[in-house]
Amino acid sequence: MPTENERKDVQKAMAYDLLRIFEANPDKTYTAKELKELIDAYIRGTAP
């Protein structure tokens, strides 16, 4: 069972990874549906 600090580290890493994905296309505007699909793809391990 992960500790609270380990869980926080994983959450921060996920947020950082998602920021890097968004920074890849700085001029793109995402719809709520696109954000959901991107986060789903990230969780499944299929994000760009």
Summary of the structure (lengths in Angstrom):
residues: 48
radius of gyration: 12.5
end to end distance: 29.5
largest distance: 40.3
contacts: 88
relative contact order: 0.13
helix: 69%
strand: 0%
